[in-house]
Amino acid sequence: MLFTRASEYALISLIYIAKHQSPVDVDTLSNELNIPRSFLAKILQNLARADILKSYKGINGGFILAKDASKINIKDVIISAEKKEPLVFECSGDDKCPNNRHDTCKIYPIINNLQNKINVFLTNITLEQILK
C-alpha cells in the first residue's frame, strides 16, 4: 500500500506546522487534527530524524519545519513516516522480486514502470505546492 495513516498524518501535520511561525507541540497537533497523541509523536520524531522537522524541548517547545517547504518532497515524507519506500506492489522497484525472477517475469516491467512514474511524481510534489 502506498499511503497509510502514518503518511496521511505526517502530511496533515506538516501542513499545520508550516502555517505557524513558532513551534507547535504534539498536544496541540493531536487535539487540532484529531490524531492519537502517541502515534503522532512517533511520526513527528521520525520526521525530525529525517531532518524534515526540527524539534525544540521545553515550555515553548514543539516542532517547526527544518527547511523550506519547497525543499520537502512528498516521497521523503512518506519514507520518513512509513520507515520504508512507498511501493505499489511487493515486487515494485528495482530488483524487488520476492522470488528473484524479475529478469523473466512478464509483469515486472509494467509494475516497475508504474513504480518509477509514481516515484518521480511523489518526488516532484513539494510541501510548498500543497500549501498553495
C-alpha positions as CSV (number, residue, x, y, z in Angstrom):
1,M,0.0,0.0,0.0
2,L,1.3,3.4,-1.0
3,F,-0.2,5.6,1.8
4,T,-1.2,4.5,5.3
5,R,-2.4,6.7,8.1
6,A,1.2,7.4,9.1
7,S,1.7,9.1,5.7
8,E,-1.6,10.9,5.9
9,Y,-1.0,12.2,9.5
10,A,2.6,13.2,8.5
11,L,1.3,15.3,5.6
12,I,-1.6,16.9,7.6
13,S,0.8,17.7,10.5
14,L,3.4,19.3,8.1
15,I,0.7,21.5,6.6
16,Y,-0.4,22.6,10.0
17,I,3.1,23.2,11.2
18,A,4.1,25.1,8.0
19,K,1.3,27.6,8.6
20,H,2.7,28.6,12.0
21,Q,5.8,30.7,12.7
22,S,6.5,29.2,16.2
23,P,7.0,25.6,17.3
24,V,3.8,23.6,17.5
25,D,3.7,21.0,20.3
26,V,2.4,17.4,19.9
27,D,-0.6,18.0,22.2
28,T,-1.8,21.0,20.1
29,L,-1.4,19.0,16.9
30,S,-3.1,15.9,18.3
31,N,-6.1,18.0,19.5
32,E,-6.4,20.2,16.5
33,L,-6.0,17.4,14.0
34,N,-7.8,14.7,16.0
35,I,-4.8,12.3,15.8
36,P,-3.9,9.9,18.6
37,R,-1.1,11.6,20.5
38,S,1.3,8.6,20.9
39,F,1.0,7.7,17.2
40,L,1.6,11.3,16.2
41,A,4.6,11.7,18.5
42,K,6.2,8.7,16.8
43,I,5.6,10.1,13.3
44,L,6.9,13.5,14.2
45,Q,10.1,12.0,15.7
46,N,10.6,10.1,12.5
47,L,10.2,13.4,10.5
48,A,12.7,15.1,12.9
49,R,15.2,12.3,12.4
50,A,14.9,12.7,8.7
51,D,15.6,16.5,9.0
52,I,12.2,17.4,7.8
53,L,11.2,18.8,11.1
54,K,13.2,20.5,13.9
55,S,12.3,19.6,17.4
56,Y,12.5,22.0,20.4
57,K,12.2,20.9,24.0
58,G,10.9,22.9,26.9
59,I,7.8,25.0,27.8
60,N,7.7,26.7,24.4
61,G,8.9,23.6,22.6
62,G,7.4,21.7,19.7
63,F,8.1,21.2,16.0
64,I,8.9,23.5,13.1
65,L,10.0,22.8,9.5
66,A,13.7,22.1,9.4
67,K,13.9,23.5,5.9
68,D,11.9,25.5,3.4
69,A,8.6,23.9,2.3
70,S,9.9,23.9,-1.3
71,K,12.7,21.5,-0.3
72,I,10.4,19.0,1.3
73,N,9.0,16.4,-1.2
74,I,6.2,14.0,-0.6
75,K,8.3,10.9,-1.2
76,D,10.7,11.8,1.5
77,V,7.8,12.5,3.9
78,I,6.3,9.1,3.2
79,I,9.6,7.3,3.6
80,S,10.2,9.0,6.9
81,A,6.7,8.4,8.2
82,E,6.4,4.7,7.0
83,K,10.1,3.9,7.5
84,K,10.1,2.2,4.1
85,E,9.9,3.1,0.4
86,P,6.4,3.7,-0.9
87,L,5.8,0.6,-3.1
88,V,2.7,-0.1,-5.1
89,F,3.3,-3.8,-5.1
90,E,5.7,-6.0,-3.1
91,C,7.7,-6.6,-6.3
92,S,7.8,-2.9,-7.3
93,G,11.1,-1.2,-7.7
94,D,14.4,-2.3,-8.9
95,D,15.3,-5.9,-8.1
96,K,12.5,-6.3,-5.6
97,C,11.0,-9.6,-6.9
98,P,10.4,-11.8,-3.8
99,N,11.0,-14.9,-6.0
100,N,14.1,-13.3,-7.6
101,R,12.6,-13.7,-11.0
102,H,12.5,-10.0,-12.1
103,D,14.5,-11.0,-15.2
104,T,12.0,-13.4,-16.5
105,C,8.7,-12.1,-15.1
106,K,6.3,-10.8,-17.7
107,I,4.5,-8.3,-15.5
108,Y,7.6,-7.0,-13.7
109,P,8.5,-4.4,-16.4
110,I,5.0,-3.0,-16.3
111,I,4.9,-2.8,-12.5
112,N,8.4,-1.4,-12.3
113,N,7.5,1.2,-14.9
114,L,4.4,2.2,-12.8
115,Q,6.6,2.4,-9.7
116,N,9.2,4.6,-11.4
117,K,6.4,7.0,-12.5
118,I,5.0,7.2,-9.0
119,N,8.4,7.8,-7.6
120,V,9.0,10.7,-9.9
121,F,5.6,12.1,-9.3
122,L,6.0,12.0,-5.5
123,T,9.5,13.4,-5.6
124,N,8.3,16.3,-7.7
125,I,5.5,17.3,-5.4
126,T,6.6,19.6,-2.6
127,L,5.0,20.7,0.6
128,E,5.1,24.2,-0.8
129,Q,2.9,23.1,-3.7
130,I,0.4,21.6,-1.4
131,L,0.3,24.7,0.7
132,K,-0.7,26.8,-2.3
